[in-house]
Amino acid sequence: MNILKAFSVTKVLVVGALLVAMNPGLNANANEPVVLDIEPGKWKHSFRIESESGLYEEAMAEARRQLEAMPQAQRQMFEDMLAQQGISLDNVGGSAEICISQQEIDAGVMPQQEGCSQSLSPKDGANNVYQVHFSCEADGAEGVGEITIVDRQNYNAVIDAVVAMQDQPEMITIHQTGEWLGECDN
């Protein structure tokens, strides 16, 4: 798997997981938005991805080797491109920073990756715990999981998803935490 393909798969997973984690979306049991009690501003979403077969980890290790073998200027350009999107990666995870406005929170609407849909519903009998589901038409990624809002500035999530790796379905688990960093940079 080449470096662009590996990082592309990772970006889809990151964006999909982040959108599910931070997008209140529609309540799966009703056609009304679920509004999470979270702070507006800049959020750091850290994640770790584990694949059932190890293919994802192998692909990311190979992508990292290819990145390290690039001439310094080319490598810096690629890393800068990711950084401009608020994304940093290692072999099995990384982080992304995303700003969320109070208006988006109040409306129950967050940025959504084109071609993806998600739903969120409160877990029965659990306070601040939500069941999530997402699917993306373009790449066939689909997942379910659980998000726990720890407080207005922190959350934890575990999402199980099926993605395409080397043109084969691959089961992955995304462990994610969110931390509020403060006001958004303007």
N, C-alpha and C positions, 0 to 999 in steps of 0.2 A: 504494500500500500504506500503510495507516495505521500509526501509531507502535506500537500494541500488537501488531499482526500482525508487523511487522518484528522487534520485540524478542522476540516469541514464537518466531519461526523461529530467531532467534539463540540463544535460551535452549535450544531443543531441540537445536540443533547443539552448543552448548557442553556441555550435560549429556551428550549422547550421546558426544561425543568424550572428555570427561573420564572418563566411566564406562568407556569402552573402554580409555583409557590407564592408568587406575589400577585397574581391576577385573581381577584375575587370571582370574576366570571359569573355565570348563572348557577343558581342553586339547581342541582340535578332534579330535585323533587318539586320545584316550583319555578315559574318563569319570572322570578324576581332576583335581582342581584344580591349576592352575599357580600356585605361590607365588613372587611376585617378591621379590627381596632389596632391599627399600627400607626407609627409616626410618619408624616410626610418627610421627604428629604432623600439624601443619598444613603443607599443600602449596599453593603458588601455581602455578596452571596458566595459562600465557599462551598465547594463540592468535592466529593470523591466518588469515582465511578469504578465499579467492579463488574466484570463480565463473567458469565457462567463458564465459558470455555477458555478465557484468558486471551482471546483474540484482540479485544480492545486494548488491553495492557500492552500486548506485543506490538500492535499498530502504533500506539503512542510512543513506545520506546524507540521503534524504528524511525518515526517522524522526528523525534528528538535527536537521534543520531544524524539524520539527514540535515536537520537545522544546524547542528553543531559543525557539520562538514562544509557548510556554505561559507563563501567568502564573508568576512566581517561586515562589509557594507550591505550585502544582500540579507544576511541574518538580522542585522539591526533594522533594516527596512521592514522585514516581516514581523519582528517583535514590536516595532513601533506601531504597525498596523493593528495588531491585537490590542496593544495598550490604548490606542485611540478609541477603541470600542469598549475600554474598561475591562479587558479580559487578560488574565495571566494564567498560564498553564504549566503543569509539571507532567510527569508520566502517567498519573492516574487521577488527576483532578486539577483544581485551580480555583480561581475566583473571578467574579465579575462585579462591577459597580454599576448600579442603575439608580437613576433619580425617579422618584414617585411624588407627584404633586398631591396636595390636599384635595383638589378638584377631582383627580382620578380616583382617590380613595372614596370620597363622598358619593361619586357616581357608580362605584363598584366596577369601574372599567380601568384596565391597565393596558399598556402596549401589548400587542399580540403579534406573534410571528405570522406572516402571511401564509395561508393554507393550513393553519393549525386551529384547532378548537379545544376548549377545555371546559370542564365543569367542576364545581366545588360545592360540597354540601356538608353541613354540620354532621359530625359523627354522633349517632344516637347515644344519649346518656353521658357524653363527654363534653366538658367545658373547654372551649378554645381548641378543639381538635376537629379537623376537617378531612373528609375523604375527597380525593381528587382523581380526575381522569383526563387524559389528553390524547389527541391523535393529530397527526400531520399527514395530509394527503400526499404531498410531494415526495416524501421519502418513506412513507409507510410506518414511521415511528408511532408507537402507541404505548401508553403507560397508565398505571394506577398507583396510588399511594396515599400517604397520610401526612398532613402538616399539623404541627402543634405550635400555636402562638404562645410562646413562653411569657412574654410581656410585650408592651408596645414597641420595644426596641430589639427583640430577638425572636427567632423562630427556628424550629428543627423540622426536617422533612426526610422521609424515606420514600423513594419512588421506584417501583419495578417497571421496566419498560422492555419492549421488543423493538430492536433497531436492525437495520441491514448492515452487516459487516461482511465484506468480500462476497456480496450478493447472496448472503445467507442470513436468515433470521438469527439474531443473537439476543439472549436474555441478559439484561444488565440491571444493576441496582445502583441508584444514585442516592448517596447520603449527602444531605445539604443542611447548612446552617445559614441563617441570615442575621446580620448585625447592622443596626442603624448607625451611621457614621456622623450624621449631623445635616446641616444645610447643604443644598446642592450648589455646586460651583456654577456660576453664571458666565 
